[in-house]
Amino acid sequence: GMIVQMAKILGLGPVVGVVGRTSKVEAARTLGCDVVIDKSQEDLWSAAAGAVPNGFILVADSSGVATLQQSYDHLAPTGRLITFGFHTNLPMGKDMLSPTEWIK
């Protein structure tokens, strides 16, 4: 939400939000996204290229290694890539650390 609002204030539109399931589309629109890509229903990068054919001025990528190269590839020539979160780098399964173990 905060990144969407900052992008709107800075005039970086259209602001494109990406959600992982249809139930989140309306929330993304409510937060201010001009375009919402539901990656459970369409290919993320084809839809992104269709929404902003000349590339993005800013991509804020929280997924990490799974999307980092594609995020970079979809930037405008002077665009910027911000990475945060990196949820795809978190360990999965029974060996996953609990949040209380992260702060040790």
N, CA, C and O atoms as CSV, one atom per row, in Angstrom:
chain,resi,resn,atom,element,x,y,z
A,1,GLY,N,N,0.790,-1.185,0.000
A,1,GLY,CA,C,0.000,0.000,0.000
A,1,GLY,C,C,0.844,1.267,0.000
A,1,GLY,O,O,0.570,2.195,-0.760
A,2,MET,N,N,1.869,1.311,0.846
A,2,MET,CA,C,2.679,2.515,0.948
A,2,MET,C,C,3.457,2.766,-0.340
A,2,MET,O,O,3.577,3.911,-0.777
A,3,ILE,N,N,3.981,1.717,-0.945
A,3,ILE,CA,C,4.730,1.884,-2.195
A,3,ILE,C,C,3.807,2.394,-3.294
A,3,ILE,O,O,4.203,3.244,-4.092
A,4,VAL,N,N,2.584,1.885,-3.343
A,4,VAL,CA,C,1.611,2.353,-4.333
A,4,VAL,C,C,1.355,3.843,-4.137
A,4,VAL,O,O,1.375,4.609,-5.100
A,5,GLN,N,N,1.118,4.250,-2.911
A,5,GLN,CA,C,0.831,5.659,-2.636
A,5,GLN,C,C,2.019,6.555,-2.980
A,5,GLN,O,O,1.837,7.633,-3.545
A,6,MET,N,N,3.226,6.121,-2.646
A,6,MET,CA,C,4.417,6.911,-2.981
A,6,MET,C,C,4.565,7.046,-4.492
A,6,MET,O,O,4.884,8.125,-4.992
A,7,ALA,N,N,4.336,5.956,-5.220
A,7,ALA,CA,C,4.437,5.997,-6.680
A,7,ALA,C,C,3.408,6.960,-7.266
A,7,ALA,O,O,3.714,7.698,-8.203
A,8,LYS,N,N,2.199,6.958,-6.725
A,8,LYS,CA,C,1.156,7.871,-7.200
A,8,LYS,C,C,1.555,9.320,-6.935
A,8,LYS,O,O,1.420,10.170,-7.815
A,9,ILE,N,N,2.046,9.610,-5.728
A,9,ILE,CA,C,2.451,10.972,-5.372
A,9,ILE,C,C,3.569,11.462,-6.287
A,9,ILE,O,O,3.593,12.629,-6.679
A,10,LEU,N,N,4.495,10.563,-6.626
A,10,LEU,CA,C,5.629,10.924,-7.477
A,10,LEU,C,C,5.280,10.944,-8.966
A,10,LEU,O,O,6.116,11.304,-9.795
A,11,GLY,N,N,4.055,10.561,-9.303
A,11,GLY,CA,C,3.627,10.570,-10.695
A,11,GLY,C,C,4.257,9.477,-11.530
A,11,GLY,O,O,4.506,9.672,-12.720
A,12,LEU,N,N,4.519,8.333,-10.927
A,12,LEU,CA,C,5.183,7.236,-11.628
A,12,LEU,C,C,4.203,6.297,-12.321
A,12,LEU,O,O,4.526,5.131,-12.548
A,13,GLY,N,N,3.030,6.775,-12.655
A,13,GLY,CA,C,1.992,5.938,-13.231
A,13,GLY,C,C,2.273,5.514,-14.657
A,13,GLY,O,O,3.146,6.085,-15.309
A,14,PRO,N,N,1.552,4.527,-15.151
A,14,PRO,CA,C,0.529,3.846,-14.372
A,14,PRO,C,C,1.157,2.958,-13.298
A,14,PRO,O,O,2.206,2.347,-13.503
A,15,VAL,N,N,0.493,2.907,-12.163
A,15,VAL,CA,C,0.956,2.053,-11.071
A,15,VAL,C,C,0.326,0.682,-11.270
A,15,VAL,O,O,-0.897,0.543,-11.297
A,16,VAL,N,N,1.179,-0.328,-11.409
A,16,VAL,CA,C,0.735,-1.692,-11.675
A,16,VAL,C,C,0.977,-2.532,-10.433
A,16,VAL,O,O,2.103,-2.625,-9.946
A,17,GLY,N,N,-0.083,-3.140,-9.923
A,17,GLY,CA,C,0.031,-4.039,-8.779
A,17,GLY,C,C,-0.048,-5.476,-9.246
A,17,GLY,O,O,-0.713,-5.779,-10.237
A,18,VAL,N,N,0.623,-6.356,-8.541
A,18,VAL,CA,C,0.606,-7.781,-8.870
A,18,VAL,C,C,0.086,-8.537,-7.658
A,18,VAL,O,O,0.571,-8.357,-6.541
A,19,VAL,N,N,-0.910,-9.387,-7.895
A,19,VAL,CA,C,-1.473,-10.214,-6.831
A,19,VAL,C,C,-1.393,-11.673,-7.235
A,19,VAL,O,O,-1.309,-12.003,-8.418
A,20,GLY,N,N,-1.419,-12.537,-6.242
A,20,GLY,CA,C,-1.289,-13.965,-6.495
A,20,GLY,C,C,-2.594,-14.721,-6.589
A,20,GLY,O,O,-2.611,-15.894,-6.961
A,21,ARG,N,N,-3.695,-14.055,-6.252
A,21,ARG,CA,C,-4.998,-14.707,-6.385
A,21,ARG,C,C,-6.086,-13.656,-6.586
A,21,ARG,O,O,-5.951,-12.503,-6.177
A,22,THR,N,N,-7.150,-14.083,-7.219
A,22,THR,CA,C,-8.229,-13.194,-7.633
A,22,THR,C,C,-8.855,-12.449,-6.464
A,22,THR,O,O,-9.291,-11.309,-6.628
A,23,SER,N,N,-8.908,-13.058,-5.306
A,23,SER,CA,C,-9.535,-12.412,-4.146
A,23,SER,C,C,-8.801,-11.152,-3.698
A,23,SER,O,O,-9.341,-10.382,-2.904
A,24,LYS,N,N,-7.586,-10.925,-4.188
A,24,LYS,CA,C,-6.811,-9.746,-3.792
A,24,LYS,C,C,-6.874,-8.598,-4.803
A,24,LYS,O,O,-6.344,-7.518,-4.544
A,25,VAL,N,N,-7.509,-8.821,-5.934
A,25,VAL,CA,C,-7.545,-7.808,-6.996
A,25,VAL,C,C,-8.208,-6.525,-6.511
A,25,VAL,O,O,-7.653,-5.441,-6.689
A,26,GLU,N,N,-9.369,-6.629,-5.911
A,26,GLU,CA,C,-10.101,-5.434,-5.482
A,26,GLU,C,C,-9.329,-4.652,-4.428
A,26,GLU,O,O,-9.350,-3.422,-4.434
A,27,ALA,N,N,-8.650,-5.347,-3.527
A,27,ALA,CA,C,-7.847,-4.660,-2.507
A,27,ALA,C,C,-6.735,-3.844,-3.159
A,27,ALA,O,O,-6.463,-2.718,-2.741
A,28,ALA,N,N,-6.097,-4.403,-4.174
A,28,ALA,CA,C,-5.031,-3.677,-4.871
A,28,ALA,C,C,-5.591,-2.440,-5.567
A,28,ALA,O,O,-4.954,-1.386,-5.572
A,29,ARG,N,N,-6.766,-2.567,-6.146
A,29,ARG,CA,C,-7.399,-1.400,-6.782
A,29,ARG,C,C,-7.748,-0.340,-5.738
A,29,ARG,O,O,-7.557,0.855,-5.968
A,30,THR,N,N,-8.258,-0.783,-4.597
A,30,THR,CA,C,-8.611,0.139,-3.516
A,30,THR,C,C,-7.387,0.895,-3.014
A,30,THR,O,O,-7.490,2.063,-2.639
A,31,LEU,N,N,-6.229,0.237,-3.004
A,31,LEU,CA,C,-4.995,0.891,-2.571
A,31,LEU,C,C,-4.502,1.930,-3.577
A,31,LEU,O,O,-3.660,2.767,-3.249
A,32,GLY,N,N,-5.027,1.874,-4.802
A,32,GLY,CA,C,-4.668,2.890,-5.783
A,32,GLY,C,C,-4.002,2.395,-7.047
A,32,GLY,O,O,-3.602,3.208,-7.880
A,33,CYS,N,N,-3.868,1.092,-7.221
A,33,CYS,CA,C,-3.249,0.571,-8.445
A,33,CYS,C,C,-4.116,0.915,-9.654
A,33,CYS,O,O,-5.333,0.737,-9.628
A,34,ASP,N,N,-3.479,1.406,-10.706
A,34,ASP,CA,C,-4.185,1.711,-11.945
A,34,ASP,C,C,-4.476,0.440,-12.731
A,34,ASP,O,O,-5.507,0.331,-13.396
A,35,VAL,N,N,-3.571,-0.504,-12.649
A,35,VAL,CA,C,-3.685,-1.802,-13.319
A,35,VAL,C,C,-3.341,-2.859,-12.281
A,35,VAL,O,O,-2.399,-2.690,-11.506
A,36,VAL,N,N,-4.106,-3.954,-12.263
A,36,VAL,CA,C,-3.800,-5.057,-11.353
A,36,VAL,C,C,-3.629,-6.317,-12.186
A,36,VAL,O,O,-4.510,-6.684,-12.963
A,37,ILE,N,N,-2.494,-6.972,-12.018
A,37,ILE,CA,C,-2.219,-8.235,-12.703
A,37,ILE,C,C,-2.427,-9.354,-11.697
A,37,ILE,O,O,-1.771,-9.404,-10.656
A,38,ASP,N,N,-3.346,-10.247,-12.022
A,38,ASP,CA,C,-3.606,-11.428,-11.193
A,38,ASP,C,C,-2.813,-12.574,-11.813
A,38,ASP,O,O,-3.241,-13.175,-12.798
A,39,LYS,N,N,-1.652,-12.870,-11.225
A,39,LYS,CA,C,-0.775,-13.864,-11.844
A,39,LYS,C,C,-1.316,-15.283,-11.744
A,39,LYS,O,O,-0.732,-16.198,-12.324
A,40,SER,N,N,-2.419,-15.492,-11.023
A,40,SER,CA,C,-3.059,-16.807,-11.042
A,40,SER,C,C,-3.932,-16.965,-12.288
A,40,SER,O,O,-4.354,-18.072,-12.622
A,41,GLN,N,N,-4.202,-15.837,-12.977
A,41,GLN,CA,C,-5.076,-15.862,-14.147
A,41,GLN,C,C,-4.376,-15.528,-15.463
A,41,GLN,O,O,-4.886,-15.844,-16.538
A,42,GLU,N,N,-3.210,-14.890,-15.378
A,42,GLU,CA,C,-2.505,-14.488,-16.600
A,42,GLU,C,C,-1.006,-14.475,-16.347
A,42,GLU,O,O,-0.554,-14.422,-15.203
A,43,ASP,N,N,-0.246,-14.523,-17.430
A,43,ASP,CA,C,1.206,-14.496,-17.312
A,43,ASP,C,C,1.644,-13.109,-16.848
A,43,ASP,O,O,1.342,-12.105,-17.493
A,44,LEU,N,N,2.350,-13.064,-15.735
A,44,LEU,CA,C,2.769,-11.809,-15.125
A,44,LEU,C,C,3.515,-10.919,-16.101
A,44,LEU,O,O,3.169,-9.748,-16.258
A,45,TRP,N,N,4.525,-11.450,-16.753
A,45,TRP,CA,C,5.418,-10.598,-17.542
A,45,TRP,C,C,4.813,-10.183,-18.869
A,45,TRP,O,O,5.105,-9.093,-19.360
A,46,SER,N,N,3.985,-11.016,-19.456
A,46,SER,CA,C,3.264,-10.601,-20.670
A,46,SER,C,C,2.294,-9.474,-20.343
A,46,SER,O,O,2.192,-8.493,-21.080
A,47,ALA,N,N,1.586,-9.624,-19.233
A,47,ALA,CA,C,0.637,-8.589,-18.815
A,47,ALA,C,C,1.366,-7.299,-18.445
A,47,ALA,O,O,0.889,-6.208,-18.753
A,48,ALA,N,N,2.512,-7.418,-17.791
A,48,ALA,CA,C,3.296,-6.232,-17.411
A,48,ALA,C,C,3.768,-5.484,-18.652
A,48,ALA,O,O,3.676,-4.258,-18.716
A,49,ALA,N,N,4.272,-6.221,-19.631
A,49,ALA,CA,C,4.736,-5.591,-20.872
A,49,ALA,C,C,3.574,-4.935,-21.615
A,49,ALA,O,O,3.746,-3.888,-22.240
A,50,GLY,N,N,2.402,-5.544,-21.546
A,50,GLY,CA,C,1.225,-4.945,-22.174
A,50,GLY,C,C,0.764,-3.681,-21.468
A,50,GLY,O,O,0.293,-2.741,-22.110
A,51,ALA,N,N,0.899,-3.657,-20.151
A,51,ALA,CA,C,0.456,-2.498,-19.364
A,51,ALA,C,C,1.392,-1.307,-19.522
A,51,ALA,O,O,0.949,-0.159,-19.552
A,52,VAL,N,N,2.688,-1.586,-19.623
A,52,VAL,CA,C,3.697,-0.520,-19.715
A,52,VAL,C,C,4.709,-0.929,-20.787
A,52,VAL,O,O,5.809,-1.375,-20.462
A,53,PRO,N,N,4.341,-0.777,-22.069
A,53,PRO,CA,C,5.180,-1.290,-23.156
A,53,PRO,C,C,6.576,-0.684,-23.253
A,53,PRO,O,O,7.481,-1.325,-23.787
A,54,ASN,N,N,6.772,0.518,-22.756
A,54,ASN,CA,C,8.094,1.152,-22.822
A,54,ASN,C,C,8.942,0.888,-21.593
A,54,ASN,O,O,10.024,1.457,-21.453
A,55,GLY,N,N,8.469,0.043,-20.710
A,55,GLY,CA,C,9.220,-0.298,-19.508
A,55,GLY,C,C,8.821,0.551,-18.314
A,55,GLY,O,O,8.274,1.644,-18.455
A,56,PHE,N,N,9.106,0.025,-17.151
A,56,PHE,CA,C,8.725,0.669,-15.900
A,56,PHE,C,C,9.783,1.667,-15.448
A,56,PHE,O,O,10.981,1.420,-15.589
A,57,ILE,N,N,9.341,2.778,-14.913
A,57,ILE,CA,C,10.241,3.754,-14.299
A,57,ILE,C,C,10.768,3.185,-12.984
A,57,ILE,O,O,11.917,3.421,-12.611
A,58,LEU,N,N,9.918,2.437,-12.291
A,58,LEU,CA,C,10.279,1.843,-11.010
A,58,LEU,C,C,9.634,0.478,-10.885
A,58,LEU,O,O,8.444,0.320,-11.157
A,59,VAL,N,N,10.415,-0.505,-10.474
A,59,VAL,CA,C,9.886,-1.811,-10.096
A,59,VAL,C,C,10.297,-2.045,-8.655
A,59,VAL,O,O,11.480,-1.976,-8.323
A,60,ALA,N,N,9.326,-2.320,-7.799
A,60,ALA,CA,C,9.580,-2.676,-6.402
A,60,ALA,C,C,9.308,-4.169,-6.281
A,60,ALA,O,O,8.153,-4.594,-6.294
A,61,ASP,N,N,10.358,-4.959,-6.165
A,61,ASP,CA,C,10.277,-6.421,-6.210
A,61,ASP,C,C,10.535,-7.003,-4.825
A,61,ASP,O,O,11.620,-6.850,-4.264
A,62,SER,N,N,9.523,-7.671,-4.285
A,62,SER,CA,C,9.671,-8.292,-2.968
A,62,SER,C,C,9.848,-9.800,-3.053
A,62,SER,O,O,9.965,-10.466,-2.024
A,63,SER,N,N,9.870,-10.344,-4.251
A,63,SER,CA,C,9.929,-11.801,-4.386
A,63,SER,C,C,11.338,-12.363,-4.332
A,63,SER,O,O,11.540,-13.456,-3.805
A,64,GLY,N,N,12.299,-11.655,-4.856
A,64,GLY,CA,C,13.677,-12.134,-4.786
A,64,GLY,C,C,14.126,-12.826,-6.043
A,64,GLY,O,O,13.766,-12.423,-7.149
A,65,VAL,N,N,14.912,-13.865,-5.878
A,65,VAL,CA,C,15.571,-14.489,-7.024
A,65,VAL,C,C,14.601,-15.004,-8.077
A,65,VAL,O,O,14.961,-15.088,-9.251
A,66,ALA,N,N,13.390,-15.348,-7.686
A,66,ALA,CA,C,12.426,-15.888,-8.644
A,66,ALA,C,C,12.014,-14.864,-9.698
A,66,ALA,O,O,11.621,-15.248,-10.800
A,67,THR,N,N,12.092,-13.586,-9.392
A,67,THR,CA,C,11.615,-12.559,-10.322
A,67,THR,C,C,12.617,-11.443,-10.596
A,67,THR,O,O,12.335,-10.551,-11.395
A,68,LEU,N,N,13.751,-11.473,-9.967
A,68,LEU,CA,C,14.696,-10.360,-10.044
A,68,LEU,C,C,15.145,-10.050,-11.477
A,68,LEU,O,O,15.134,-8.886,-11.877
A,69,GLN,N,N,15.533,-11.048,-12.245
A,69,GLN,CA,C,15.997,-10.807,-13.611
A,69,GLN,C,C,14.882,-10.256,-14.483
A,69,GLN,O,O,15.093,-9.314,-15.247
A,70,GLN,N,N,13.692,-10.842,-14.372
A,70,GLN,CA,C,12.564,-10.351,-15.171
A,70,GLN,C,C,12.199,-8.921,-14.780
A,70,GLN,O,O,11.870,-8.104,-15.639
A,71,SER,N,N,12.258,-8.622,-13.485
A,71,SER,CA,C,11.988,-7.247,-13.042
A,71,SER,C,C,12.964,-6.289,-13.708
A,71,SER,O,O,12.567,-5.241,-14.217
A,72,TYR,N,N,14.222,-6.648,-13.701
A,72,TYR,CA,C,15.259,-5.818,-14.325
A,72,TYR,C,C,15.007,-5.670,-15.825
A,72,TYR,O,O,15.134,-4.578,-16.380
A,73,ASP,N,N,14.652,-6.769,-16.469
A,73,ASP,CA,C,14.427,-6.758,-17.914
A,73,ASP,C,C,13.248,-5.874,-18.331
A,73,ASP,O,O,13.188,-5.439,-19.481
A,74,HIS,N,N,12.324,-5.605,-17.430
A,74,HIS,CA,C,11.142,-4.812,-17.762
A,74,HIS,C,C,11.251,-3.347,-17.339
A,74,HIS,O,O,10.254,-2.625,-17.333
A,75,LEU,N,N,12.449,-2.911,-16.988
A,75,LEU,CA,C,12.669,-1.506,-16.659
A,75,LEU,C,C,12.799,-0.663,-17.924
A,75,LEU,O,O,13.273,-1.143,-18.954
A,76,ALA,N,N,12.378,0.586,-17.837
A,76,ALA,CA,C,12.670,1.564,-18.886
A,76,ALA,C,C,14.175,1.829,-18.855
A,76,ALA,O,O,14.825,1.503,-17.862
A,77,PRO,N,N,14.746,2.409,-19.909
A,77,PRO,CA,C,16.199,2.639,-19.931
A,77,PRO,C,C,16.748,3.370,-18.707
A,77,PRO,O,O,17.875,3.098,-18.294
A,78,THR,N,N,15.998,4.274,-18.128
A,78,THR,CA,C,16.480,4.976,-16.926
A,78,THR,C,C,15.729,4.532,-15.672
A,78,THR,O,O,15.757,5.219,-14.651
A,79,GLY,N,N,15.062,3.385,-15.753
A,79,GLY,CA,C,14.267,2.893,-14.631
A,79,GLY,C,C,15.116,2.411,-13.467
A,79,GLY,O,O,16.317,2.178,-13.600
A,80,ARG,N,N,14.466,2.270,-12.333
A,80,ARG,CA,C,15.132,1.827,-11.105
A,80,ARG,C,C,14.446,0.583,-10.564
A,80,ARG,O,O,13.227,0.436,-10.652
A,81,LEU,N,N,15.251,-0.308,-10.003
A,81,LEU,CA,C,14.754,-1.539,-9.397
A,81,LEU,C,C,15.031,-1.484,-7.902
A,81,LEU,O,O,16.178,-1.343,-7.476
A,82,ILE,N,N,13.974,-1.597,-7.114
A,82,ILE,CA,C,14.096,-1.662,-5.660
A,82,ILE,C,C,13.762,-3.087,-5.243
A,82,ILE,O,O,12.720,-3.622,-5.620
A,83,THR,N,N,14.635,-3.690,-4.478
A,83,THR,CA,C,14.371,-5.036,-3.974
A,83,THR,C,C,14.188,-4.970,-2.466
A,83,THR,O,O,14.885,-4.233,-1.769
A,84,PHE,N,N,13.240,-5.754,-1.980
A,84,PHE,CA,C,12.999,-5.838,-0.544
A,84,PHE,C,C,12.277,-7.142,-0.265
A,84,PHE,O,O,11.637,-7.693,-1.160
A,85,GLY,N,N,12.365,-7.643,0.944
A,85,GLY,CA,C,11.614,-8.822,1.330
A,85,GLY,C,C,12.234,-10.148,0.947
A,85,GLY,O,O,12.568,-10.951,1.819
A,86,PHE,N,N,12.390,-10.386,-0.317
A,86,PHE,CA,C,12.965,-11.624,-0.855
A,86,PHE,C,C,12.304,-12.879,-0.294
A,86,PHE,O,O,12.987,-13.766,0.219
A,87,HIS,N,N,10.986,-12.956,-0.389
A,87,HIS,CA,C,10.291,-14.103,0.190
A,87,HIS,C,C,10.670,-15.422,-0.474
A,87,HIS,O,O,10.565,-16.466,0.171
A,88,THR,N,N,11.104,-15.425,-1.731
A,88,THR,CA,C,11.475,-16.696,-2.359
A,88,THR,C,C,12.797,-17.227,-1.833
A,88,THR,O,O,13.160,-18.367,-2.124
A,89,ASN,N,N,13.522,-16.428,-1.067
A,89,ASN,CA,C,14.776,-16.899,-0.476
A,89,ASN,C,C,14.578,-17.528,0.892
A,89,ASN,O,O,15.515,-18.096,1.452
A,90,LEU,N,N,13.370,-17.436,1.441
A,90,LEU,CA,C,13.120,-18.010,2.757
A,90,LEU,C,C,13.114,-19.529,2.674
A,90,LEU,O,O,12.625,-20.087,1.693
A,91,PRO,N,N,13.647,-20.208,3.682
A,91,PRO,CA,C,13.594,-21.663,3.686
A,91,PRO,C,C,12.151,-22.136,3.794
A,91,PRO,O,O,11.334,-21.517,4.475
A,92,MET,N,N,11.851,-23.228,3.124
A,92,MET,CA,C,10.495,-23.775,3.138
A,92,MET,C,C,10.504,-25.162,3.769
A,92,MET,O,O,11.540,-25.822,3.841
A,93,GLY,N,N,9.344,-25.585,4.220
A,93,GLY,CA,C,9.204,-26.933,4.740
A,93,GLY,C,C,9.502,-27.047,6.217
A,93,GLY,O,O,9.489,-26.059,6.951
A,94,LYS,N,N,9.772,-28.278,6.646
A,94,LYS,CA,C,9.932,-28.556,8.073
A,94,LYS,C,C,11.158,-27.883,8.679
A,94,LYS,O,O,11.212,-27.703,9.895
A,95,ASP,N,N,12.134,-27.511,7.874
A,95,ASP,CA,C,13.346,-26.880,8.394
A,95,ASP,C,C,13.243,-25.357,8.465
A,95,ASP,O,O,14.220,-24.683,8.791
A,96,MET,N,N,12.073,-24.819,8.163
A,96,MET,CA,C,11.900,-23.371,8.171
A,96,MET,C,C,12.004,-22.818,9.590
A,96,MET,O,O,11.437,-23.373,10.531
A,97,LEU,N,N,12.732,-21.725,9.723
A,97,LEU,CA,C,12.869,-21.079,11.025
A,97,LEU,C,C,11.586,-20.342,11.388
A,97,LEU,O,O,10.921,-19.767,10.526
A,98,SER,N,N,11.251,-20.366,12.659
A,98,SER,CA,C,10.112,-19.578,13.116
A,98,SER,C,C,10.577,-18.135,13.310
A,98,SER,O,O,11.772,-17.896,13.488
A,99,PRO,N,N,9.657,-17.170,13.278
A,99,PRO,CA,C,10.052,-15.768,13.466
A,99,PRO,C,C,10.844,-15.519,14.750
A,99,PRO,O,O,11.696,-14.630,14.782
A,100,THR,N,N,10.580,-16.281,15.797
A,100,THR,CA,C,11.337,-16.083,17.041
A,100,THR,C,C,12.785,-16.514,16.885
A,100,THR,O,O,13.651,-16.011,17.600
A,101,GLU,N,N,13.071,-17.427,15.975
A,101,GLU,CA,C,14.447,-17.859,15.742
A,101,GLU,C,C,15.202,-16.877,14.850
A,101,GLU,O,O,16.432,-16.850,14.874
A,102,TRP,N,N,14.485,-16.065,14.059
A,102,TRP,CA,C,15.134,-15.095,13.182
A,102,TRP,C,C,15.878,-14.033,13.974
A,102,TRP,O,O,16.888,-13.506,13.507
A,103,ILE,N,N,15.390,-13.713,15.170
A,103,ILE,CA,C,15.978,-12.610,15.934
A,103,ILE,C,C,17.056,-13.050,16.907
A,103,ILE,O,O,17.547,-12.229,17.682
A,104,LYS,N,N,17.437,-14.306,16.891
A,104,LYS,CA,C,18.489,-14.795,17.786
A,104,LYS,C,C,19.848,-14.332,17.334
A,104,LYS,O,O,20.852,-14.651,17.970
